[in-house]
């Protein structure tokens, strides 16, 4: 029996486990076991977090969906879900050291290992998972309370998360609160390679919604008020933001939404580049220098860290693992990373814009497809292994 261990049960690890159990397991005469390792008992539909941070906008049960029920349809001996976090990987012994959520340690052996541990926001904000389900949910509820109490909110970072968060908050609260977006360059979405036309449309829509834009500036220093013990005050605290242009801003809530940090610190440093990404063979998605360790999703160095890239990666890696398990390595197809710009931006339910390649999409199309529900209506089927985002399982 071959054993595939998948570290991470997020946007790529979870559906990859389903795909292997659904399509590869029935063909494995000697059996197959898939072990999924994650500190999270629930899948976080964080693509909707930009609206979910508004209290009452999206129920918790639509944002956080239990993982285990989706796997009851597979044989017990073929699947194991370990609630825990990888701490070490020994490529020579093919073992992983796991710190379980219950406080115990476990050594897990593998034939094939998939690293799908994703990334987190640099400010550790709960727009991505920050630990266990309970940790993330508690942090998310705290952020909702802070958003509700704040009269002024500054968002630093004009990528998709920063832009959409600013738009959602402004669309919901209007003139009841002051919103400021700090943009590193001259325009929004520069890291996403958005066209000038798309960036300008986003900026005009944000300004229509009442968001103040500060261009060509970065946050150099943050000074937050503290209580007597030195802990952060949970609700409203005045925060000073010192910008690279010399100006100082004051707000009730500061949201640093620029950049992300990949969760790869448990891997041997020889597998990583200077940014912490795993260095992948561009043809196979194997980690360079290994024969049975693979990387997928945000941890990799081949594609932009965007959810739009996940379907193709999942399909490729499932086929590659299928070939390896049956001794048909030569049948592994070459992975072809996409270089096409794909942007779908919504700012509330009425303002949206998109871009595929050099084509600009009509705002009403993006608003209808994404802006109404932020795809939460598809979450249960995705988590349950019935579909990928835009492809069949």
C-alpha positions in Angstrom: 0.0 0.0 0.0 1.3 3.4 -1.0 1.0 6.3 1.4 0.6 9.9 0.3 0.8 12.5 3.0 -0.6 16.0 2.2 0.4 18.8 4.5 -2.3 21.4 4.5 -6.1 21.2 4.0 -6.7 24.5 2.3 -7.5 25.5 -1.3 -5.2 22.9 -2.8 -4.5 20.3 -0.2 -8.1 19.4 0.5 -9.3 19.0 -3.1 -6.1 17.1 -4.0 -6.9 14.5 -1.2 -10.4 14.1 -2.6 -9.2 13.7 -6.2 -6.7 11.0 -5.2 -9.3 9.1 -3.2 -12.0 9.4 -5.8 -9.9 8.6 -8.9 -6.6 7.0 -8.0 -7.7 4.8 -5.1 -10.1 2.6 -7.2 -7.2 1.7 -9.5 -4.7 0.9 -6.8 -4.8 -2.9 -6.5 -2.4 -2.9 -3.6 -4.3 -0.1 -1.9 -3.7 3.5 -1.2 -3.7 5.6 1.9 -4.0 9.4 1.9 -3.1 11.2 5.2 -4.2 14.8 5.4 -2.4 16.9 8.1 -3.8 20.2 9.1 -4.3 22.2 12.4 -7.7 23.2 11.0 -10.8 21.1 11.5 -12.7 23.5 9.3 -12.1 24.8 5.8 -11.9 28.6 5.7 -13.7 30.1 2.7 -11.5 33.2 3.0 -12.1 34.5 -0.4 -15.2 36.0 1.2 -13.4 37.3 4.3 -13.2 40.8 2.7 -17.0 41.0 3.3 -17.2 38.6 6.2 -15.3 41.0 8.5 -18.4 43.2 8.5 -20.5 41.9 11.4 -23.6 40.1 10.2 -22.7 40.1 6.5 -21.9 36.4 6.2 -22.7 33.7 8.8 -19.8 31.8 10.3 -21.2 28.5 9.0 -20.8 29.8 5.4 -17.2 30.9 6.0 -16.0 27.9 8.1 -17.0 24.4 6.9 -16.1 21.2 8.7 -13.7 19.0 6.7 -14.2 15.5 8.0 -17.8 14.9 6.8 -16.7 15.2 3.2 -14.4 12.1 3.6 -16.8 9.7 5.2 -17.6 8.3 1.8 -14.1 6.8 1.4 -12.9 3.5 3.1 -11.6 4.1 6.6 -8.4 2.3 5.9 -7.7 4.6 3.0 -7.9 8.0 4.7 -6.6 9.6 7.9 -7.1 13.1 9.1 -4.5 14.3 11.6 -5.3 17.5 13.4 -1.8 19.0 13.8 1.0 20.9 12.3 4.2 19.7 10.6 7.3 20.7 12.6 10.0 18.8 10.8 10.6 16.8 7.6 13.3 14.2 7.2 13.7 13.5 3.5 16.2 10.7 4.1 13.9 8.7 6.4 10.7 9.8 4.6 9.1 11.0 7.9 7.4 14.1 9.2 7.3 15.2 12.8 3.8 16.5 13.6 2.7 18.5 16.7 -0.9 17.4 17.2 -3.5 19.8 18.4 -4.0 17.7 21.5 -0.4 18.4 22.6 1.1 15.1 21.6 3.9 14.4 19.0 3.6 12.0 16.1 6.0 10.7 13.5 4.2 10.1 10.2 5.9 8.1 7.4 5.2 8.7 3.7 6.0 7.3 0.2 5.0 10.6 -1.4 4.8 13.9 0.4 2.8 17.0 -0.8 3.5 20.4 0.8 0.4 22.5 0.6 0.7 24.5 3.8 -0.2 27.8 2.2 0.6 31.3 3.5 -0.5 33.8 6.1 -0.9 37.5 6.2 2.3 39.3 7.4 0.3 41.1 10.1 -1.3 37.7 11.1 -4.7 39.1 10.4 -7.4 36.4 10.0 -7.9 37.0 6.3 -6.1 33.6 6.2 -6.0 30.9 8.8 -3.7 31.8 11.7 -3.6 28.4 13.4 -6.4 26.1 14.5 -10.0 26.6 13.6 -10.7 27.9 17.1 -7.8 30.4 16.9 -8.9 31.7 13.5 -12.5 32.0 14.5 -11.7 33.9 17.7 -9.4 36.3 15.8 -12.1 36.8 13.1 -14.7 37.7 15.7 -12.4 40.1 17.4 -11.7 41.8 14.0 -15.4 42.0 13.4 -15.9 43.8 16.7 -13.0 46.2 15.9 -14.4 47.0 12.5 -17.8 47.7 14.1 -16.4 50.0 16.8 -13.8 51.9 14.7 -14.7 55.3 13.2 -11.6 55.5 11.1 -9.9 52.6 9.3 -6.6 52.7 7.4 -5.7 49.9 5.0 -2.1 49.5 3.8 -1.7 47.5 0.6 -3.4 47.9 -2.7 -3.5 44.4 -4.0 -6.7 42.5 -4.4 -7.3 41.9 -0.7 -6.6 45.5 0.3 -8.7 46.9 -2.5 -11.6 44.6 -2.0 -11.6 45.1 1.8 -11.6 48.9 1.4 -14.4 48.6 -1.1 -16.6 46.2 0.9 -16.2 48.3 4.1 -17.0 51.6 2.3 -19.9 50.1 0.4 -21.4 48.8 3.7 -20.8 51.8 6.1 -20.7 54.7 3.7 -20.0 58.0 5.4 -20.5 56.6 8.9 -16.7 55.8 8.9 -13.6 57.2 7.3 -11.6 54.9 5.1 -8.0 55.4 3.8 -6.1 53.1 1.4 -2.3 53.5 1.3 -0.9 52.6 -2.1 2.8 51.8 -2.5 3.0 53.0 -6.1 1.1 55.3 -8.3 -1.8 52.8 -8.9 -3.6 49.9 -7.3 -3.1 46.2 -8.3 0.4 46.8 -9.7 1.7 43.5 -8.3 -1.2 41.7 -10.1 -0.1 43.3 -13.5 -3.5 44.9 -13.9 -3.9 47.2 -16.9 -3.9 50.9 -16.4 -7.6 51.0 -17.4 -8.5 48.4 -14.7 -6.5 50.1 -12.0 -8.0 53.4 -12.8 -11.5 52.0 -12.7 -10.8 50.4 -9.3 -9.5 53.7 -8.0 -12.5 55.7 -9.3 -14.9 53.3 -7.8 -13.1 53.4 -4.4 -13.3 57.2 -4.5 -17.0 57.1 -5.4 -17.5 54.9 -2.3 -15.6 57.5 -0.2 -12.2 55.9 0.2 -9.3 58.3 0.5 -6.3 57.2 -1.6 -2.7 58.0 -0.6 -0.3 57.1 -3.4 3.4 56.5 -3.5 3.7 55.8 0.2 4.5 52.9 2.5 4.0 52.4 6.2 7.3 53.0 7.9 6.2 52.7 11.5 3.1 51.8 13.5 2.5 53.0 17.1 -0.5 51.5 18.9 -1.8 52.4 22.3 -1.3 49.7 25.0 -2.9 48.9 28.3 -0.9 48.8 31.6 0.1 45.2 31.0 1.4 46.0 27.5 -1.3 44.0 25.8 -3.2 45.4 22.9 -6.6 46.9 23.7 -9.2 44.6 22.1 -11.6 47.1 20.7 -10.9 50.8 19.7 -7.3 52.0 20.2 -5.8 55.0 18.5 -3.0 54.0 16.2 -0.4 56.3 14.7 0.8 55.4 11.2 4.0 57.1 10.0 4.4 57.0 6.2 7.4 57.0 4.0 6.4 60.5 2.6 6.8 62.0 6.1 3.1 62.3 7.0 1.5 60.9 10.1 -2.0 59.4 10.2 -4.2 58.5 13.1 -6.9 55.8 13.0 -9.0 53.6 15.2 -8.1 50.4 13.2 -5.1 49.7 11.1 -5.2 46.7 8.6 -1.8 45.8 7.0 -2.9 43.8 4.0 0.3 43.8 1.9 2.3 40.7 1.2 2.0 37.2 2.7 4.5 34.9 4.3 4.6 31.2 3.2 4.3 28.5 5.8 7.5 26.6 5.0 9.7 27.1 8.1 9.5 23.4 9.0 11.3 22.4 5.8 15.0 22.0 5.3 16.4 25.3 4.2 18.1 23.8 1.1 14.6 23.3 -0.3 13.7 27.0 -0.1 14.7 30.2 -1.9 15.4 33.5 -0.2 11.7 34.3 0.0 10.9 31.1 1.8 9.2 29.5 -1.3 9.9 25.9 -2.1 11.9 25.6 -5.2 10.0 23.4 -7.7 11.0 21.6 -10.8 9.0 23.7 -13.4 8.1 20.6 -15.4 6.8 18.3 -12.6 6.1 20.4 -9.4 8.5 18.2 -7.5 10.7 20.0 -5.0 14.2 20.4 -6.6 16.6 17.8 -5.4 14.0 15.3 -4.3 12.2 12.4 -5.9 9.1 12.1 -3.8 8.3 15.5 -2.3 6.0 17.9 -4.2 4.9 21.5 -3.7 1.6 23.1 -4.6 -0.3 26.4 -4.0 1.2 29.4 -2.3 4.3 27.6 -1.1 5.6 27.2 -4.6 7.8 29.5 -6.7 6.3 28.9 -10.1 3.1 31.0 -10.2 1.6 34.0 -8.6 0.0 33.3 -5.2 -3.5 33.6 -6.4 -6.5 31.4 -6.1 -7.1 31.5 -9.8 -4.0 29.3 -10.3 -5.2 26.4 -8.1 -7.4 24.3 -10.4 -4.6 23.7 -12.9 -2.1 22.9 -10.2 -4.5 20.4 -8.5 -5.3 18.6 -11.8 -1.6 18.4 -12.8 -0.3 17.1 -9.4 -3.1 14.5 -9.1 -2.2 13.1 -12.5 1.5 13.2 -11.7 1.0 11.3 -8.4 -1.2 8.8 -10.2 1.6 8.1 -12.7 4.2 7.7 -10.0 2.1 5.4 -7.9 1.7 3.0 -10.8 5.3 3.2 -11.9 4.6 5.3 -15.0 6.9 8.3 -14.3 7.4 8.8 -18.0 3.7 9.6 -18.4 3.9 12.7 -16.1 2.9 15.6 -18.2 4.9 18.8 -18.2 3.4 21.4 -16.0 2.8 24.7 -17.8 2.5 27.6 -15.4 0.1 30.3 -16.5 1.5 33.7 -17.3 -1.9 35.1 -18.1 -3.2 37.9 -15.9 -6.4 37.0 -14.2 -8.1 39.5 -11.9 -11.6 39.6 -10.6 -12.2 42.5 -8.2 -15.4 43.3 -6.4 -16.0 46.2 -4.1 -19.4 45.6 -2.5 -22.2 44.2 -4.7 -22.4 47.0 -7.2 -18.8 47.9 -8.1 -16.6 45.3 -9.9 -14.0 44.9 -12.7 -12.0 42.1 -14.1 -9.2 41.2 -16.5 -8.2 38.1 -18.3 -4.9 38.4 -20.3 -5.2 41.8 -22.0 -9.0 41.6 -22.0 -10.9 43.9 -19.7 -14.2 42.3 -18.4 -17.4 44.2 -18.0 -18.0 45.2 -14.4 -21.6 43.9 -14.3 -20.4 40.4 -15.4 -17.9 40.2 -12.5 -20.4 41.7 -10.1 -23.0 39.1 -11.1 -20.7 36.1 -11.0 -18.6 37.0 -7.9 -19.9 40.1 -6.3 -23.3 38.9 -5.2 -22.1 36.0 -2.9 -18.3 35.8 -3.2 -18.8 32.1 -4.3 -20.0 31.0 -0.8 -22.9 29.2 -2.6 -20.2 26.8 -4.0 -18.3 26.2 -0.8 -20.1 23.1 0.4 -19.5 21.2 -2.9 -15.8 22.3 -2.9 -15.1 21.2 0.6 -17.1 18.1 0.1 -15.0 17.0 -2.9 -17.7 17.4 -5.5 -16.0 20.0 -7.6 -13.0 22.3 -8.1 -13.5 26.0 -8.4 -14.0 26.0 -12.2 -13.5 22.4 -13.1 -15.1 19.1 -12.3 -13.5 16.9 -9.7 
